[in-house]
Amino acid sequence: MSSQSNARNSLRNTQPPYLHPAYVSTQKRAPLKPLILLPENLSHASGPVFGHETVQASDADLTRQHSGEPLGERILVSGRVLDEEGRPVRGALIELWQANAAGRYRHDLDNHAAPLDPNFTGCGRVLTDDQGAYSFVSIKPGAYPWRNHENGWRPAHIHFSLFGAGILSRLVTQMYFPGDPLFARDPIFNSIPDEAARARLISVFDWQTTKAEYALGYRFDIVLRGEKSTPMETSHP
Ligand SMILES: [Fe+2]
């Protein structure tokens, strides 16, 4: 095997395969035929894909979207978005969504027998600044059960979606919390073959951003593309 194909394989192991049988829905949605590669052109690397003006500063504080404060452990999630050369990705739109502290989403299809929180919707968005930095205020989401397998539970996580300046900076992924006992049994987390790549989805508890008498800080840096790239949420070539 050439060193080039070795490099390709090691890169592949940093991303989950389309088909990971232990994650049951991939059995239905994984493509059956080889993918068709589209030729790259300038529009992949340029051109705004969303309106920056619609993003308000208050969209980044999920604890202040209702008349009262949500229940749960307040957290500050911050980090930087970088490209494969370590350069900041500026003006990227980050959207996030998450369950409440009890592990329940405000969504019609979530029928987990845990309480909804009238003061928590669980959605936010923010733009990265000139250093590629972002931050959110939220509450720590709870673990929740799912019916993928017998007694299945998802580790606590926050869903992230990124839109940079072009399609090459698109990423949908999940951020986890350090030391979660559910990692070992989660087929989504473990669909990423490479251990170091899985570890990149786990945020780091951070004293620097922990605010006294207010909230615990977690850092979650995101790398778009390249060897150190943050893994996609399943289904990535
Ligand atoms: Fe989720």
Residues whose N, C-alpha, C, O or C-beta is under 5 A from the ligand:
A	BS01	LIG	none
